[in-house]
Amino acid sequence: MKKNWKVCLSSVFSIFLVVWITGCTPQSTTSSTTNTSALAADNVHAVVQESPHWSYEGNEGPEHWGELEKNFAACGNGQEQSPVNIEYTRLEASQTQQPIQVHYTNTKVSILNNGHTVQINAASPSNYIVLDGTKFTLKQFHFHHPSEHQIDGKNADMELHFVHQSDNGSTAVLGVLIQNGNENKAFSRIWSKLPTDVSKEAALEEINLAALLPKDLHSIRYSGSLTTPPCTEHVNWIVLEQPIEMSADQISRFATLFPNNHRPVQQLGTRKLTTDHQ
């Protein structure tokens, strides 16, 4: 009888231990609900993951994204995916497209390494762009190495993406190509705090967001998608024609953290590439 009590007591303790451990284990941040463009804009690259469900290489690389999860299906079978190769021979001058209006100010931001990129979140909703009469508020910006978009088949050294969202949930991404050149002092505060490991959000000093852009805001536009899972489509892409420069050292410091965090170009298909040049 005493032996049976010991066995029962041991079994109860084992069950309790399993339940307690399960309850303390970090749960996956992936949701089984349908992703909307609005949620995707807020969350693209935003979740810090100790073991990323997707990556840029191997069995969880871009060619397999569409197979990893139901919500990632567009990565494999979407018809308007990004990035694309921008061929200047395919550009069409638009008679109605207006140059993008950028309203960026000095803003307090926060920075994190989310395992996929370095992301900077804007603390103030006062930063926005106006695209053909619609206001899109800046949510965050992040970097890719090398560039995701190509120009006539060639990648730039890096690419900067400013992710915006309108009041009705539409997404607009402003892409800026980065090429090797002079040191870019506008990024000095960000580069001095580059998180080397996956990190929590950390506050940065106020930075001048407008100084991160080139002076010439002429752009190329097309309808595409987010370039990371869930690859949500119906994203308004604005790729600035004029690149910015960073020094070889600045580019190298980011490349040390992310040797390759770019998605290969996708088929443009019948989509149009339009320019605001008349």
C-alpha positions in Angstrom: 0.0 0.0 0.0 2.9 2.4 0.9 4.5 1.5 -2.4 1.3 2.4 -4.3 1.1 5.7 -2.6 4.7 6.5 -3.6 3.9 5.6 -7.2 0.7 7.8 -7.3 2.5 10.7 -5.6 5.3 10.4 -8.2 2.8 10.4 -11.0 1.0 13.4 -9.8 4.2 15.4 -9.3 5.3 14.4 -12.9 2.0 15.7 -14.4 2.3 18.9 -12.4 5.8 19.5 -13.6 4.9 19.0 -17.3 2.0 21.4 -17.0 4.2 24.0 -15.2 7.0 23.8 -17.8 4.5 24.0 -20.8 2.9 27.1 -19.3 6.3 28.8 -18.9 7.5 28.1 -22.4 7.4 31.1 -24.8 4.6 30.5 -27.3 4.9 31.2 -31.0 3.9 34.7 -32.1 2.5 33.3 -35.4 -1.3 33.7 -35.6 -3.5 31.4 -37.6 -5.9 34.3 -38.4 -5.9 35.9 -41.8 -3.3 38.7 -42.1 -4.6 42.0 -43.4 -2.5 44.6 -45.1 -2.9 46.9 -42.1 -1.6 44.3 -39.6 1.2 43.3 -42.0 2.4 46.9 -42.2 2.6 47.2 -38.5 4.2 43.9 -37.9 6.6 43.4 -40.9 9.9 42.5 -39.3 8.6 43.7 -36.0 8.5 40.5 -34.0 11.7 39.4 -32.2 12.0 35.6 -32.7 14.6 33.5 -30.9 14.2 30.8 -33.6 12.8 32.5 -36.7 10.1 30.5 -38.4 11.5 31.8 -41.7 14.9 32.8 -42.9 16.9 33.8 -45.9 18.6 30.5 -46.5 18.1 26.7 -46.4 14.8 24.9 -45.9 13.2 28.1 -44.5 14.6 30.4 -47.2 12.6 32.5 -49.7 12.0 29.6 -52.1 10.2 27.7 -49.3 8.3 30.6 -47.6 5.0 29.7 -49.3 5.2 26.2 -47.9 6.0 27.0 -44.3 2.5 28.2 -43.2 -0.9 28.7 -44.7 -0.7 32.4 -44.0 2.5 32.6 -46.1 0.8 31.1 -49.2 1.1 34.4 -51.2 4.9 34.1 -51.0 4.6 31.1 -53.3 1.5 31.7 -55.4 1.1 35.5 -55.3 0.7 37.3 -58.6 2.0 40.7 -57.6 5.1 39.9 -55.5 8.1 42.2 -54.6 10.9 43.0 -55.1 11.2 43.3 -58.9 13.9 44.1 -61.4 13.3 47.7 -62.6 14.1 47.9 -66.2 14.3 51.4 -67.5 13.1 50.3 -71.0 9.8 49.3 -69.3 9.1 52.6 -67.6 6.0 54.4 -68.5 5.6 58.1 -67.9 2.3 58.8 -66.1 0.3 61.9 -67.1 -1.5 62.0 -63.7 1.1 60.7 -61.2 2.3 63.4 -58.9 5.7 63.5 -57.2 5.6 62.0 -53.7 5.2 64.4 -50.9 7.3 63.6 -47.8 6.6 65.1 -44.5 9.3 63.8 -42.1 10.5 65.7 -39.0 12.9 65.4 -36.1 11.5 62.4 -34.2 12.4 60.1 -31.3 12.8 56.6 -32.4 13.6 53.2 -31.0 15.8 50.5 -32.5 15.9 46.7 -32.4 17.6 43.7 -34.1 14.7 41.3 -34.7 16.8 38.5 -36.2 15.9 39.5 -39.8 17.0 43.1 -40.0 17.7 46.2 -37.9 14.4 48.0 -37.5 13.7 51.6 -36.3 10.3 52.4 -35.1 8.9 56.0 -35.2 7.5 57.2 -31.9 5.4 60.0 -33.4 2.6 59.8 -35.9 3.6 63.2 -37.4 5.7 61.6 -40.1 3.9 60.8 -43.3 3.9 60.8 -47.0 1.1 61.8 -49.4 0.7 59.5 -52.4 -1.7 60.7 -55.0 -3.8 62.5 -52.4 -3.8 59.8 -49.8 -1.9 60.2 -46.5 0.3 57.3 -45.3 1.7 57.5 -41.8 5.3 56.2 -41.1 5.4 53.1 -38.9 9.0 51.9 -39.2 12.0 51.6 -41.4 14.6 48.9 -41.9 17.5 47.8 -44.0 18.4 45.0 -46.5 21.8 43.8 -47.7 22.2 43.7 -50.6 19.3 45.6 -52.1 16.1 43.8 -52.9 15.1 45.8 -55.9 17.4 45.6 -58.9 18.0 48.4 -61.5 18.5 46.8 -65.0 19.5 43.5 -63.4 21.9 44.9 -60.8 21.6 45.1 -57.0 22.7 48.1 -55.0 24.8 47.5 -51.9 21.9 48.0 -49.6 18.3 49.2 -49.5 16.2 51.2 -47.0 12.5 50.6 -46.6 10.1 53.1 -45.0 6.9 51.3 -44.2 3.7 53.4 -44.1 0.0 52.8 -43.5 -3.1 54.8 -44.4 -6.2 55.3 -42.3 -8.0 52.7 -44.4 -5.3 50.1 -43.8 -3.5 50.4 -47.1 0.3 50.0 -47.1 2.9 52.1 -48.9 6.6 51.3 -48.8 9.2 53.9 -49.8 12.4 52.2 -51.1 15.7 54.0 -51.1 18.7 52.3 -52.8 22.1 52.6 -51.0 25.4 52.6 -52.8 29.0 52.6 -51.7 30.4 56.1 -51.4 30.9 58.8 -48.8 30.1 58.4 -45.2 26.5 59.2 -44.5 26.5 61.2 -41.2 22.7 61.3 -41.1 22.8 57.6 -40.0 25.6 58.1 -37.5 23.3 57.9 -34.4 21.6 54.8 -35.7 24.9 53.1 -36.7 26.5 53.9 -33.3 23.7 51.8 -31.6 23.4 48.9 -34.1 22.3 46.0 -31.9 24.6 43.0 -32.6 22.2 40.4 -31.2 18.5 39.9 -31.3 17.3 42.5 -28.9 14.4 44.2 -27.2 13.3 47.7 -28.4 15.7 50.3 -27.2 15.2 54.1 -27.2 17.4 56.3 -29.4 17.9 60.0 -29.4 15.9 62.2 -31.7 16.9 61.9 -35.3 16.2 63.9 -38.5 14.2 61.5 -40.7 14.2 63.9 -43.6 18.0 63.9 -43.7 17.9 60.1 -44.5 16.4 60.7 -47.9 18.0 61.9 -51.1 17.2 65.5 -52.3 15.6 64.2 -55.5 12.3 62.5 -54.8 11.4 61.4 -58.3 10.2 57.8 -58.1 9.2 54.6 -59.8 6.0 53.1 -58.7 4.2 49.7 -59.1 1.8 47.5 -57.2 3.5 44.8 -55.3 3.8 43.0 -51.9 5.7 42.9 -48.6 9.1 41.4 -49.3 8.9 39.2 -46.2 6.3 36.7 -45.0 3.4 36.8 -45.2 4.2 38.6 -48.5 0.9 40.5 -48.4 -0.1 42.0 -51.8 -1.7 45.3 -52.8 1.2 47.3 -51.4 2.0 50.6 -53.0 5.7 50.6 -53.9 7.6 53.9 -54.4 11.3 53.3 -55.3 13.2 56.6 -55.4 15.3 57.0 -58.6 18.2 58.7 -56.8 20.2 56.5 -54.4 21.9 57.6 -51.2 25.5 56.8 -50.2 27.1 55.1 -47.3 30.8 54.5 -46.7 32.3 51.0 -47.2 32.7 50.8 -43.4 29.1 51.6 -42.7 27.9 49.0 -45.3 30.4 46.5 -43.8 29.2 47.0 -40.3 25.6 46.1 -41.3 26.8 43.2 -43.6 28.6 41.7 -40.6 25.2 41.4 -38.8 23.2 40.5 -41.9 25.4 39.1 -44.7 22.3 38.3 -46.8 18.8 39.5 -45.8 17.2 40.2 -49.2 14.5 38.4 -51.1 15.4 37.6 -54.8 13.5 39.5 -57.4 10.1 38.3 -58.5 8.4 38.2 -61.9 7.0 41.6 -62.9 4.5 40.0 -65.3 2.0 42.4 -66.8 2.4 45.0 -64.0 3.4 48.5 -65.0 6.3 50.5 -63.8 5.4 54.1 -63.9 7.4 57.3 -63.3 6.4 60.8 -62.4 8.7 62.3 -65.0 6.5 63.9 -67.7 
